[in-house]
Amino acid sequence: MSRGSILVRAALVLAVGLSAATARGEDVRKAIDAGNAAFRAAFLAGDAQRVSELYTTDAEVIAPGSPIARGRTAIAAFWKGAMGGVKDVSLETRAVETQGDLAVEDGTAKLTGADGAVSADRYVVVWKREGGKWKLHRDIWNSGK
């Protein structure tokens, strides 16, 4: 086999591998978008239990000024307390990076209070594939100010 044919085959293998990685990345992004839509729907319905089920069993919510909420029971309690004064929430993903069963998403969240005041926050979520589904694993944010 000539050096040229080896290089062509190597390039083809690399191209196929990159194409597959891109497709997997797009699938992960779709799963994260669906997870964010489910989060928003459950949050706006006031269903903290349903929100907590979008997290892994050993997830953590690391909210500014609050103790870390570890596990679904604590996460449900945290979100139940946060739901009272919010009438709308929107999440905008800026980027997603994946590696195996983990993905990192960063973006912005806008929360509209019952009084109409809007806050803009930045967030990072580590997503983890658990039971074949992508779930929030570490959820942290801070003020966009």
C-alpha positions in Angstrom: 0.0 0.0 0.0 1.4 3.3 -1.0 1.9 6.2 1.4 -0.7 8.3 -0.6 -3.4 5.6 -0.3 -2.6 5.3 3.5 -3.1 9.1 3.9 -6.3 9.0 1.9 -7.7 6.2 4.0 -6.6 7.9 7.2 -8.3 11.1 6.0 -11.6 9.2 5.3 -11.5 7.5 8.7 -11.0 10.9 10.4 -13.8 12.5 8.3 -16.2 9.8 9.2 -15.3 10.0 12.9 -15.7 13.8 12.9 -19.0 13.5 11.2 -20.2 11.0 13.7 -19.0 13.2 16.6 -20.8 16.2 15.1 -24.0 14.1 14.8 -23.7 13.0 18.5 -23.1 16.6 19.5 -26.2 17.7 17.7 -28.2 14.9 19.4 -27.0 16.0 22.8 -27.9 19.6 22.0 -31.4 18.5 21.0 -31.7 16.6 24.3 -30.5 19.6 26.3 -33.0 21.9 24.5 -35.8 19.4 25.2 -34.6 19.2 28.9 -34.7 23.0 29.1 -38.2 23.1 27.6 -39.4 20.5 30.1 -37.8 22.5 33.0 -39.6 25.7 31.9 -42.9 23.9 31.5 -42.6 22.2 34.9 -41.4 25.4 36.6 -44.2 27.5 35.1 -46.7 24.9 36.2 -45.4 25.2 39.8 -44.4 21.5 39.8 -41.2 21.4 41.8 -41.3 17.6 42.0 -41.4 17.3 38.2 -38.5 19.8 38.0 -36.4 17.7 40.4 -37.0 14.6 38.3 -35.1 16.3 35.4 -31.9 16.1 37.6 -29.7 13.1 38.3 -30.2 11.2 41.5 -27.0 12.8 43.0 -27.4 16.2 41.4 -26.6 19.6 43.1 -28.2 23.0 42.6 -25.6 25.6 43.6 -27.6 28.8 43.8 -26.1 32.2 44.8 -26.6 32.9 48.5 -28.1 29.5 49.3 -26.8 26.3 50.7 -26.1 23.6 48.0 -29.3 21.6 47.4 -28.1 17.9 47.1 -30.4 15.2 45.7 -33.9 15.4 44.3 -35.7 16.0 47.6 -33.6 19.1 48.4 -33.7 20.2 44.8 -37.5 20.0 44.8 -37.7 22.0 48.0 -35.3 24.6 46.6 -37.3 25.1 43.4 -40.6 25.1 45.3 -39.3 28.1 47.2 -38.1 29.8 44.1 -41.3 29.5 42.1 -43.5 31.8 44.1 -42.5 35.2 42.7 -41.7 34.2 39.2 -44.2 34.4 36.3 -41.9 33.5 33.4 -38.5 32.0 32.8 -36.5 31.7 29.6 -33.3 29.9 29.0 -31.0 30.6 26.1 -28.1 28.2 25.5 -24.9 29.8 24.4 -22.8 26.7 23.9 -22.7 23.0 24.6 -19.6 20.8 24.8 -19.8 17.1 25.2 -17.5 14.3 26.3 -18.8 10.8 26.7 -21.7 10.8 29.2 -21.1 14.4 30.3 -22.0 17.7 28.6 -21.5 21.2 29.7 -24.0 23.9 28.7 -23.6 27.6 29.4 -26.1 30.3 28.7 -28.4 33.0 30.1 -31.6 32.8 32.0 -34.2 35.6 32.2 -36.7 35.5 35.1 -39.7 37.8 35.1 -41.2 38.4 38.5 -44.8 38.8 39.4 -44.2 42.5 39.5 -42.8 42.5 35.9 -39.1 43.0 37.0 -36.7 41.1 34.9 -33.4 39.6 36.1 -30.8 38.2 33.7 -28.5 35.5 35.0 -25.6 33.5 33.5 -25.5 29.8 34.1 -23.5 26.7 33.6 -25.1 23.2 33.8 -23.2 19.9 33.7 -25.5 17.4 32.1 -25.1 13.7 32.7 -26.5 10.7 30.8 -28.3 8.7 33.5 -30.5 5.7 32.5 -30.0 6.6 28.8 -31.4 10.2 29.4 -29.6 13.5 29.7 -30.3 15.1 33.1 -29.1 18.1 34.9 -26.2 17.1 37.2 -24.6 20.3 38.5 -26.6 23.6 38.1 -24.9 26.9 39.0 -25.6 30.5 38.1 -24.9 34.1 39.0 -26.2 37.5 38.2 -25.6 38.8 34.8 -25.0 42.3 36.2 
